[in-house]
């Protein structure tokens, strides 16, 4: 299912933020910074990526529901969406 960047603006914003955070984590490791600080920042990156994934799934669910309401075949089945959702866990 192709999704519009406009619909995924929030997810893109989260991923771009995570990209910057990951760069900072890499720099922290290269500079020998404190393990606790590195892991705290790495946890923030992981959370941002997870939230972006959930946002993408939620957008896909809304797109499928909208298609059903219009009497169209949704681009993905409920089983496919569930499988994608579970892949994030």
ZAMAR-831751 format. One record per residue (C-alpha): residue number from 0; x, y, z. Coordinates in steps of 0.5 Angstrom, whole numbers. Example, Ala and Ser with C-alpha at 12.3 -4.5 7.8 and 13.67 -1.06 7.14 Angstrom:
<nodes>
<node><i>0</i><x>25</x><y>-9</y><z>16</z></node>
<node><i>1</i><x>27</x><y>-2</y><z>14</z></node>
</nodes>
This chain:
<nodes>
<node><i>0</i><x>0</x><y>0</y><z>0</z></node>
<node><i>1</i><x>3</x><y>7</y><z>-2</z></node>
<node><i>2</i><x>2</x><y>12</y><z>3</z></node>
<node><i>3</i><x>2</x><y>20</y><z>2</z></node>
<node><i>4</i><x>8</x><y>24</y><z>5</z></node>
<node><i>5</i><x>3</x><y>29</y><z>7</z></node>
<node><i>6</i><x>-1</x><y>23</y><z>11</z></node>
<node><i>7</i><x>5</x><y>21</y><z>14</z></node>
<node><i>8</i><x>8</x><y>28</y><z>16</z></node>
<node><i>9</i><x>8</x><y>27</y><z>23</z></node>
<node><i>10</i><x>12</x><y>20</y><z>22</z></node>
<node><i>11</i><x>17</x><y>23</y><z>18</z></node>
<node><i>12</i><x>18</x><y>29</y><z>23</z></node>
<node><i>13</i><x>19</x><y>23</y><z>28</z></node>
<node><i>14</i><x>24</x><y>20</y><z>24</z></node>
<node><i>15</i><x>28</x><y>26</y><z>22</z></node>
<node><i>16</i><x>28</x><y>27</y><z>29</z></node>
<node><i>17</i><x>31</x><y>20</y><z>31</z></node>
<node><i>18</i><x>36</x><y>21</y><z>25</z></node>
<node><i>19</i><x>39</x><y>27</y><z>29</z></node>
<node><i>20</i><x>39</x><y>23</y><z>35</z></node>
<node><i>21</i><x>42</x><y>17</y><z>33</z></node>
<node><i>22</i><x>48</x><y>21</y><z>30</z></node>
<node><i>23</i><x>48</x><y>24</y><z>37</z></node>
<node><i>24</i><x>49</x><y>18</y><z>40</z></node>
<node><i>25</i><x>54</x><y>15</y><z>35</z></node>
<node><i>26</i><x>58</x><y>22</y><z>36</z></node>
<node><i>27</i><x>57</x><y>20</y><z>44</z></node>
<node><i>28</i><x>60</x><y>13</y><z>43</z></node>
<node><i>29</i><x>66</x><y>16</y><z>39</z></node>
<node><i>30</i><x>68</x><y>21</y><z>44</z></node>
<node><i>31</i><x>67</x><y>16</y><z>50</z></node>
<node><i>32</i><x>62</x><y>19</y><z>53</z></node>
<node><i>33</i><x>58</x><y>16</y><z>60</z></node>
<node><i>34</i><x>55</x><y>9</y><z>58</z></node>
<node><i>35</i><x>49</x><y>12</y><z>62</z></node>
<node><i>36</i><x>48</x><y>18</y><z>58</z></node>
<node><i>37</i><x>49</x><y>14</y><z>51</z></node>
<node><i>38</i><x>44</x><y>9</y><z>53</z></node>
<node><i>39</i><x>39</x><y>14</y><z>55</z></node>
<node><i>40</i><x>39</x><y>17</y><z>48</z></node>
<node><i>41</i><x>39</x><y>11</y><z>45</z></node>
<node><i>42</i><x>33</x><y>9</y><z>48</z></node>
<node><i>43</i><x>30</x><y>16</y><z>46</z></node>
<node><i>44</i><x>32</x><y>14</y><z>39</z></node>
<node><i>45</i><x>29</x><y>7</y><z>39</z></node>
<node><i>46</i><x>22</x><y>10</y><z>42</z></node>
<node><i>47</i><x>22</x><y>15</y><z>37</z></node>
<node><i>48</i><x>23</x><y>10</y><z>31</z></node>
<node><i>49</i><x>17</x><y>6</y><z>35</z></node>
<node><i>50</i><x>12</x><y>11</y><z>35</z></node>
<node><i>51</i><x>13</x><y>13</y><z>28</z></node>
<node><i>52</i><x>12</x><y>6</y><z>26</z></node>
<node><i>53</i><x>5</x><y>6</y><z>30</z></node>
<node><i>54</i><x>3</x><y>12</y><z>27</z></node>
<node><i>55</i><x>5</x><y>9</y><z>20</z></node>
<node><i>56</i><x>0</x><y>3</y><z>22</z></node>
<node><i>57</i><x>-5</x><y>8</y><z>25</z></node>
<node><i>58</i><x>-5</x><y>12</y><z>18</z></node>
<node><i>59</i><x>-6</x><y>5</y><z>14</z></node>
<node><i>60</i><x>-12</x><y>3</y><z>18</z></node>
<node><i>61</i><x>-15</x><y>10</y><z>17</z></node>
<node><i>62</i><x>-14</x><y>9</y><z>10</z></node>
<node><i>63</i><x>-17</x><y>2</y><z>10</z></node>
<node><i>64</i><x>-23</x><y>4</y><z>14</z></node>
<node><i>65</i><x>-24</x><y>10</y><z>9</z></node>
<node><i>66</i><x>-24</x><y>5</y><z>3</z></node>
<node><i>67</i><x>-29</x><y>1</y><z>6</z></node>
<node><i>68</i><x>-34</x><y>7</y><z>8</z></node>
<node><i>69</i><x>-33</x><y>9</y><z>0</z></node>
<node><i>70</i><x>-35</x><y>2</y><z>-2</z></node>
<node><i>71</i><x>-28</x><y>0</y><z>-5</z></node>
<node><i>72</i><x>-23</x><y>-6</y><z>-3</z></node>
<node><i>73</i><x>-18</x><y>-3</y><z>2</z></node>
<node><i>74</i><x>-11</x><y>-3</y><z>0</z></node>
<node><i>75</i><x>-9</x><y>-8</y><z>5</z></node>
<node><i>76</i><x>-13</x><y>-14</y><z>9</z></node>
<node><i>77</i><x>-14</x><y>-13</y><z>17</z></node>
<node><i>78</i><x>-9</x><y>-19</y><z>17</z></node>
<node><i>79</i><x>-4</x><y>-16</y><z>13</z></node>
<node><i>80</i><x>-5</x><y>-10</y><z>18</z></node>
<node><i>81</i><x>-5</x><y>-14</y><z>24</z></node>
<node><i>82</i><x>2</x><y>-17</y><z>22</z></node>
<node><i>83</i><x>5</x><y>-11</y><z>20</z></node>
<node><i>84</i><x>3</x><y>-8</y><z>27</z></node>
<node><i>85</i><x>6</x><y>-14</y><z>31</z></node>
<node><i>86</i><x>12</x><y>-14</y><z>27</z></node>
<node><i>87</i><x>13</x><y>-7</y><z>31</z></node>
<node><i>88</i><x>13</x><y>-11</y><z>38</z></node>
</nodes>
